[in-house]
Amino acid sequence: MRAKTILILLLLITCRLSAQKGISISGCLTGANGLNISLFLIEDPLTRNERLIATETIDPKGDFSFHFDTTGVQTVVLEVMLQRDEFTVIPGQPLKLTGNFNKQIQGVEAWALNQPIGLWPIQDDSLFFDKPIRDFEQRYAAFLDTAFRKIYRQRDYTPALHFINQQKKEQTYDTISYRGLYIHHRLGTLAYTSGIWNRTDALKSLFSERPKLDNPGWWDLFRLLFDNYLTISSNNYFSQKAINLALSQPDNLTALDDTLGKDPFLKDEIVRELVILLSAKEQINGVQSSNWERILTQLSSTSDFTSHRRLALNILKSSSRVKQGSLAPSPIPGYNSYPDSLLGKPVYLIFNHQLCNTCQTQSLYMTEWQKKSYWPGRIIIVDLDITADPKMQIQTQQVIRVNGGRDPQFIKHWQIKSLPLYAIIDSEGRIVQFPAPEPGPDLENKLESLTRPKEPRRRTFR
């Protein structure tokens, strides 16, 4: 009898522990009955690499539910007809959602407008995890609205220090939980940018214990310290020439690691590798793409840190196939390959939406610039807009504007995830830069350099 009681207790404990490992998401989405809903897992905050967990059909009442086993806090995305909502969930804490589906905007239109599904946590569901973070971000934004000038113009960090100390008294703040750490590191970004912390202080905060690479707040502060670190020519410890030399070595990971080790801020291996991973993420589609791929491949198998090996693989998986020097996909929807009719002239490609004010302004600016400068290349504007006004479609020798809102393959080929977006293609149909700079003087100089006649080489005779 005693043995039987112990066995039952063990089974109960096991069931409870296994239940805590699972994530449960359920809800009712009115008006979406019969549509498919998909659940994606964001594998890490740096690459935003997604993995499809499951797809199911919403029942006639609008109900749906998902469950999958995991042991850590996760960021998930729910998608219906390309409309998406994102949530942070904790194992053992069910997330219950409700909402009304907007059938007026669907498909590519929803994607281009970054249209949410409209799902919200049920009011009585106190276990919803994102609300404290959203509340904090709202307080943070309101604070910056009132104190920005004093902190960043007058260089007075007193308001920032007061805000940080005030937030640390909130119940949601700690340095252990996922939520508390997120808030802790977000306050760290304020401390660093306002001058309360120097770089050493920020590094101590990031690496006082094993980094939590699944926490977006951690990456916010890390990227603030090391974004574009290997492309800043004014660095005191190594030059761009030294970096390029290291990248071109046969064992370029070791060479780069040795070069970065000259910087006192990168004396620890864990920091150096994370800087390398961040730099690879920024530059893998650039000039040194093949060298960065070799570094990531090596890191994915040889790093002493499991999380770094996983990050290297995710960066490789998420890297764009539209790379500098590769043949560009067709800049006009409806073609399987680059049209011969576009060869011979460089192209500046604008991915546009007629309800995107920034996109519209930039498109108008470039067409006007083309007329004034007599740039001999082509401006191509693609409206990713199902309801685009056909009167705005034009086709001249210099400017082409077409509607690509009904061609999902076009979006897939160009791997478009947000708007506005730009690309530069040379006269042979190869990628010069993607994503390209937005309209402005730097872009104009770059485009003019593509059509500027090359000076003949001067021959010297002895």
N, C-alpha and C positions, 0 to 999 in steps of 0.2 A: 504493500500500500504506500509506504514511504517513497519507494523507488518510483512508483507510478506518479505520485504528486510532484516529485522533482522533475520527472520527464515532462509533465504538463507545463510546469513553470518554465522550463527551458524552451519548450515550443512557443509559449507566449512571448518570452523575451526575444526569441529569434524572429517571430512574426513582427513584433514591434520594431526591431532594428531594421528588418528588411523594408518595412513600410516607410521608415524614415529616409531610406536611400532613394525612394521613388519620388518623382515629380508628377503631380496631378494637375491638369488644367481642364476646366470644363466651363461651359457657358451657353448662353442663348443669344443668337444673332438673328433678330427678327427681319424677315424679308430675304434671307439668304438660303431658304430651304431648297435642297436639291443641288446646291453648288458644292464644289470641293473646297475644303480648308486644309492647308498644309502647315506643319510645324517644323521649323528650322532651328538648329542649335548654332549659336555663334561660338566658334571654337576658341577664339581669343580676341581680346579687344584691339590688338595691334593691327591684324590683317583683316578683321571682320570676316574671316573665312566661314562660310555657312555649310552645315551638313543637314540634309533632309532626314528628319526622324520618322515622320509618318504623314500620310494623307488620308483623309476620310471624307465621306459625303455628309453634309449637314442634313439632319432628318426633317420631316415635314413640319415639326414644331419649331425648327430653328436651333435645335440642341446639338451640341458636339462635345466630345471629351477626348483627352489624350492622357496617357500615362507612360513614363519610361524610367528606367532605373539609372540612377546617378548618385554620386556621393558628395557633390559640391554645389555651391551656388552657381546658377547658370543664367545666361541671357538667351532668351528665345524670341523667335519671330513667328507670328501667325500671319498667314497670307491667304486672301480670298480674291480671285480675279486680279492679281497683281497689286491689290491694296494690302497694306501691311501695318501691323502694330507690333511694338517691341515691349517685352516685359522682363524683369529680373525676378527669378523664382528660387525658393529654397526647398531642398528635399524635406518632405514631411509636413510642408505647409501648403495645402491645396490652394490654388488660385481659381477663383470663380469670377466669370466675366459676363457682362451683358451689353447689348448695343443694338442699333438699328442700321441695316446695311443700305448704303447709298447706291442705288442701281443707276443713277443718272450718269455717273462717271465710272467707267470700267476699262479694263484692258490697258493698252499702251497709254491711254489718256490718264488713267489713275497713276500709272508708274511715273509718267513725265511730271505730274504735279506733286509727286510724293504723297499721294492721297492715303490717309489712314483708313482702316476699316471702320473705326468708331467704337471699338470695344473698350469698356471701362470696368474696373473692379466693382463688384456689388458693394454698396455703401456699408453694409453691416459686416463686410469681410475685413476684419482687423488684421488679417495675416498678409494682406497685399503688401509686397515688399518695397515697391517703388515709391510709394507716397511720401515717406520721410525724406527720401533723396530729392524728390521733386519740390517738396516744401523748402528744403535747404537751398536748392538752386534758385528758387524764387526770392528767398531772403538775400542770397548772394547778389543776384542781379539788381534788386532794389537798392542794396547798399552801394554798388558800383555806380548806379545812376546818380546818386547824391554825392558820393565822395571821390569820384574819378579825378576831377580837376585838382582837388587838394592833394591827393596822393601822387598822381603821375605828372602834374604840371608844377605844383608848388613843392614837391618832394617832401611832403609831411606825412610820415607813415603812422601817426598817432591814431587816426580813425581806423586804419586797418588793424592795428594792434588791439584796439577796443573791440572791434567786430570779432576777431579771432577768439579773444578771451571770452566774449559773450557766447559764442557758438560752442565752445568747449564745455559750457555749463549745461547744455541741452542734454536730454536723456538719450538722444540718438547718437551722441558722440562717444567714441572709445577708440582704442588702437588694437582691438582684437577682432571684432566682428567685421563681416564684409561691408555692411552699411557704415559702421563707425570708421573703418579704415578709408572708405571712399571720401567721407567728409573730412577726415584728418588730412589726407593728401591734397584735397581741393583747397583746404585752408593753407596748406604748405605752398601751393602755387601763388596764393595771395601774399604770403610772407616773403617769398622769393622775389616776386615782381615789384613789391612795394619797397624793398630794401631792408626789411626786418632781418631776413636771412641772407647770407652770402652762399656761394655755391657749395662750400664745405658743409654748411648747416643743412642744406637741402639733401646732399648726398648722405649725411648721417641719418636723416629722416627716412630716406628710401631704403638704406641698406643696414639699418640698425638690427634687423633680423632678416631671415630669408624672404626675398621679394615675393609679393603676392601678384603674379603676372596675370591672374584672371580678373584683377580689379581695375576698371577704367580710370579711377582716380589716381592709382599708382602710375599708370602710363601718361596721364596728363602732366604730372610733375616731371617724369623722366624725359618726355619729349621736349618740355620747356628747357631742360638743361642741355639736351644733346641733339635736337633737331638740326639737320644740315651740318652736323659737327665736322664731317670730313670734307665739306665743300667750302668752308670759310678760309679764305686765303690768309687772313690776318692771324691765324692761330700761332701762338708763341712757341709751340713745342714741335710741330711738324708742318711741312709745307704741302701744297697740293701736288707738287712734283714728287715728293717722297711717297705720298699716298699712291699716286699713279704707278710709280716704280714698284711698290710693294704688290699692287694688284696684278701687275704683269708677270710676276715671278712664277716659276713652275709650281712651287708650294706657296701660293699667294696667301693662304690663311695664316701660316706661320710668319711670313714676312710682314703682313699687316699687323698681326698681334705684336710682333717685336717693335714695329714702328710706333704703334699707339702706346706701348708701354713706356715711352719716353715722357708721356704726360703724367704728372703726379696724380691727377684726378682719375687716371685709368690704371692705377697700380694693381688693383685687384682684378683677377681673371674674370670674375662674374660681371663686373662693370664693363670691362673691355668687350666681352662677347656680346653683351646687350647693345653696346654702341655699334658694334659690327652688324648685328641683326637689324637695328633701326636704320642704319645707313643703307644696308642691302634693300630693305623695304622701300626706301626713298629712291634708290638709283638703279634698281634691277632692270628697268625698262629703258635705261639711258645708254650712253656710249659704251660703258664698261659692262654691259649686261652679261656677256659670256663669262667674264671674270667673277662677277658677283654670283652667278649660278654655280661656279666651281666652289666658291667659298661656302655657299649655303649647303651644297651637297656634302661637302666635307664636314661641316658643323653638324649636319643632321645625323651623322653616324659616329663622330668622334668626340663631341662635346661631353664633358663630365656631368653636365646638368641635363636631366631628362626634359625639363621645361624648355630649354634652349633647343634641344634636338627637335622637339615638337614644333616650336616656333619656326625653325628653319624650313621644315617640311611645309608648314602652312604658307610661308612666304613664297616658296617655290610653286605651290599649287595655285595661289591667288595671283601670281604675276601675269601680266597681260601678254597675250600673243601678238598684240599690235605693238611691235618694238621698233626702235630707231634702226633704219636701214632695211627693214623688211618690206616686202611688197604690201601696199595698203589694200584693205578691202575696198570695195566700190564706195565712193563718197555719195553716190546717188542710189536710192533704193530701187530694187527690181533687177539688179545685175548680180550675177554670181561671181564675177571677177572685175578687176579694174578696167573700165571702158577704154578702148583704144582712142576714142574721140577726145579724151581728156589728156592724153600724152602730149608732151612738148611744151606744156606750161605748168608752173607750180600752182598749187591750190591751197587756199586758206578755207578750211571747212568749219562751219558754225552749226552746232546742234542746238536747235531753237524750239521754243514753245510760245505760242501767241498769247498765252496768259502769264508768261514769265516776263516781268517788266525789264529785268536786267538783260535777258536774252534779246528782247526787242530793241533796247537801246543800243546794245553792242552791234547788232546786225545792221541797224541804220547807220551807225558810226562808220562801219567798215565799207558799206556801199558808197557813202559820201566820200570817204578817204580815197577809194578806188577811182572815183571820178576826178577828184582834184589832183591826185598824184600821177594819173595815167599809168598806174602799175600794170604791167603787161600780163600778170598772172590772172587767175580766176578766183572769185569769191563764190563759194557754194554754201547756201543756207538750207538746212533740212529741218522742216517743221515736224516735230514728233507730236502731232496734234491731230486727233481724229476729226475734230470740228474746225480745222484750219480754213480760213477764208480763201477760196480758190482765186479770188481777184488779186491776192498778194503773190501768187505764183508767177514768176518771170523767168525768161531764158534769153540771155543776150550773150555776146562773145565774152563779156567780162563778168557778169553776175548770173548765177543760176539759183533759183529758189523753188524748191519742190516740197511736196507733202509726203512725209515718210511715216505718218502716224498709224498706218495699217500694215506695216511690215515689221513684225517682231524679229525676223531673221536679221534685219539690218541692225537692230539694237544688239542682238546676240553677237554678230560679227565684230562690232565695234566695242563690245563689252561696256556699254554705257550704263552708268549707275546713278548719275545725277546731272542736272543742268544748271547753268550753261556749261558747255564743254567745247573745246576747240582742237583742231589738228592742222599741222602743216605737212603738205605732201610735195615732193619735188617733181620736176618735169618728167622723170622716168617712172612716176607712180610709186615711189618709195617714201616711207615715213621719215620726215625730218625731225618732228617733235610731236609727241602725244602723251599726255595732254599738253597743248601749246599755250603760250601766254595769252591773256585776254587783251583786247585792243588797247593800244597806247603806243607811245614813242618807241619802246623797246621792240615791240612786235613789228612796227613799221620798218625799223632798221633791219630786222631779221628777214622780212619778206623782200625788201629791196636788195639785200645781199644775194638772194637766190637768183635774181634776174640781172644783176650787175655783170657786164661783160668782163671776162677774165683777162688780165693784162698778159700779153705774150711774154714768154721767158726771154730775157736778154742774153744773147750768146756772146761770150767774150773770146777773142782770138789772141793767141800768144804769138 
